[in-house]
Amino acid sequence: MTEKELAEKLKREGFSHTYVWQDGPGAFYPGHTHPTKTAHIILSGEMTLTMNGSTETYRAGTRCNVPAGTVHSAKMGPQGCRYLIGER
């Protein structure tokens, strides 16, 4: 799917705000929350997400969802990460 098709799919799922974000190699976001549910579709690179005591690495073509109010942290891979975000 193209980025546009992925964004349209998220909108059909109720994610009213979508945008593409990019982080450099090794970028790190310490534990934080979001007021809304978020979906992250990895377009290139990788992101390692830690949430609810579990750590998983997501690569191009994969998706992770973060429920509203859930504490999570994220670390980008050695090539950074470019991803589509949906917020609802």
Contacts in CASP RR format, 6 or more apart in sequence:
PFRMAT RR
TARGET T0000
AUTHOR 0000-0000-0000
METHOD contacts of the structure
MODEL  1
MTEKELAEKLKREGFSHTYVWQDGPGAFYPGHTHPTKTAHIILSGEMTLT
MNGSTETYRAGTRCNVPAGTVHSAKMGPQGCRYLIGER
1 9 0 8 1.000
3 20 0 8 1.000
3 43 0 8 1.000
3 84 0 8 1.000
6 41 0 8 1.000
6 84 0 8 1.000
7 18 0 8 1.000
7 84 0 8 1.000
10 18 0 8 1.000
10 39 0 8 1.000
10 41 0 8 1.000
10 84 0 8 1.000
10 86 0 8 1.000
11 18 0 8 1.000
13 39 0 8 1.000
13 88 0 8 1.000
14 88 0 8 1.000
15 37 0 8 1.000
15 39 0 8 1.000
15 86 0 8 1.000
15 87 0 8 1.000
15 88 0 8 1.000
16 87 0 8 1.000
16 88 0 8 1.000
17 86 0 8 1.000
17 87 0 8 1.000
17 88 0 8 1.000
18 84 0 8 1.000
18 85 0 8 1.000
18 86 0 8 1.000
18 87 0 8 1.000
19 84 0 8 1.000
19 85 0 8 1.000
19 86 0 8 1.000
20 43 0 8 1.000
20 82 0 8 1.000
20 83 0 8 1.000
20 84 0 8 1.000
20 85 0 8 1.000
21 82 0 8 1.000
21 83 0 8 1.000
21 84 0 8 1.000
21 85 0 8 1.000
22 80 0 8 1.000
22 81 0 8 1.000
22 82 0 8 1.000
22 83 0 8 1.000
23 47 0 8 1.000
23 76 0 8 1.000
23 80 0 8 1.000
23 81 0 8 1.000
23 82 0 8 1.000
24 76 0 8 1.000
24 80 0 8 1.000
24 81 0 8 1.000
25 76 0 8 1.000
25 77 0 8 1.000
25 78 0 8 1.000
25 79 0 8 1.000
25 80 0 8 1.000
26 75 0 8 1.000
26 76 0 8 1.000
26 77 0 8 1.000
26 78 0 8 1.000
26 80 0 8 1.000
27 75 0 8 1.000
27 76 0 8 1.000
27 80 0 8 1.000
27 81 0 8 1.000
28 73 0 8 1.000
28 74 0 8 1.000
28 75 0 8 1.000
28 76 0 8 1.000
29 73 0 8 1.000
29 74 0 8 1.000
29 75 0 8 1.000
30 73 0 8 1.000
31 71 0 8 1.000
31 72 0 8 1.000
31 73 0 8 1.000
32 71 0 8 1.000
32 72 0 8 1.000
32 73 0 8 1.000
33 68 0 8 1.000
33 69 0 8 1.000
33 70 0 8 1.000
33 71 0 8 1.000
33 72 0 8 1.000
34 66 0 8 1.000
34 68 0 8 1.000
34 69 0 8 1.000
34 87 0 8 1.000
35 68 0 8 1.000
35 69 0 8 1.000
36 68 0 8 1.000
36 87 0 8 1.000
36 88 0 8 1.000
37 65 0 8 1.000
37 66 0 8 1.000
37 67 0 8 1.000
37 68 0 8 1.000
37 87 0 8 1.000
37 88 0 8 1.000
38 65 0 8 1.000
38 66 0 8 1.000
38 85 0 8 1.000
38 86 0 8 1.000
38 87 0 8 1.000
38 88 0 8 1.000
39 63 0 8 1.000
39 64 0 8 1.000
39 65 0 8 1.000
39 66 0 8 1.000
39 85 0 8 1.000
39 86 0 8 1.000
40 47 0 8 1.000
40 49 0 8 1.000
40 58 0 8 1.000
40 63 0 8 1.000
40 64 0 8 1.000
40 65 0 8 1.000
40 66 0 8 1.000
40 83 0 8 1.000
40 84 0 8 1.000
40 85 0 8 1.000
40 86 0 8 1.000
41 61 0 8 1.000
41 62 0 8 1.000
41 63 0 8 1.000
41 83 0 8 1.000
41 84 0 8 1.000
42 58 0 8 1.000
42 59 0 8 1.000
42 60 0 8 1.000
42 61 0 8 1.000
42 62 0 8 1.000
42 63 0 8 1.000
42 81 0 8 1.000
42 82 0 8 1.000
42 83 0 8 1.000
43 60 0 8 1.000
43 61 0 8 1.000
43 82 0 8 1.000
43 83 0 8 1.000
43 84 0 8 1.000
44 60 0 8 1.000
44 79 0 8 1.000
44 81 0 8 1.000
44 82 0 8 1.000
45 59 0 8 1.000
45 60 0 8 1.000
45 76 0 8 1.000
45 77 0 8 1.000
45 79 0 8 1.000
45 80 0 8 1.000
45 81 0 8 1.000
45 82 0 8 1.000
46 57 0 8 1.000
46 58 0 8 1.000
46 59 0 8 1.000
46 60 0 8 1.000
46 76 0 8 1.000
46 77 0 8 1.000
46 79 0 8 1.000
46 80 0 8 1.000
46 81 0 8 1.000
47 57 0 8 1.000
47 58 0 8 1.000
47 64 0 8 1.000
47 74 0 8 1.000
47 75 0 8 1.000
47 76 0 8 1.000
47 77 0 8 1.000
47 81 0 8 1.000
47 83 0 8 1.000
48 55 0 8 1.000
48 56 0 8 1.000
48 57 0 8 1.000
48 58 0 8 1.000
48 74 0 8 1.000
48 75 0 8 1.000
48 76 0 8 1.000
48 77 0 8 1.000
49 55 0 8 1.000
49 56 0 8 1.000
49 57 0 8 1.000
49 58 0 8 1.000
49 64 0 8 1.000
49 66 0 8 1.000
49 72 0 8 1.000
49 73 0 8 1.000
49 74 0 8 1.000
50 72 0 8 1.000
50 73 0 8 1.000
50 74 0 8 1.000
51 66 0 8 1.000
51 70 0 8 1.000
51 71 0 8 1.000
51 72 0 8 1.000
51 73 0 8 1.000
52 70 0 8 1.000
56 64 0 8 1.000
58 64 0 8 1.000
66 72 0 8 1.000
END
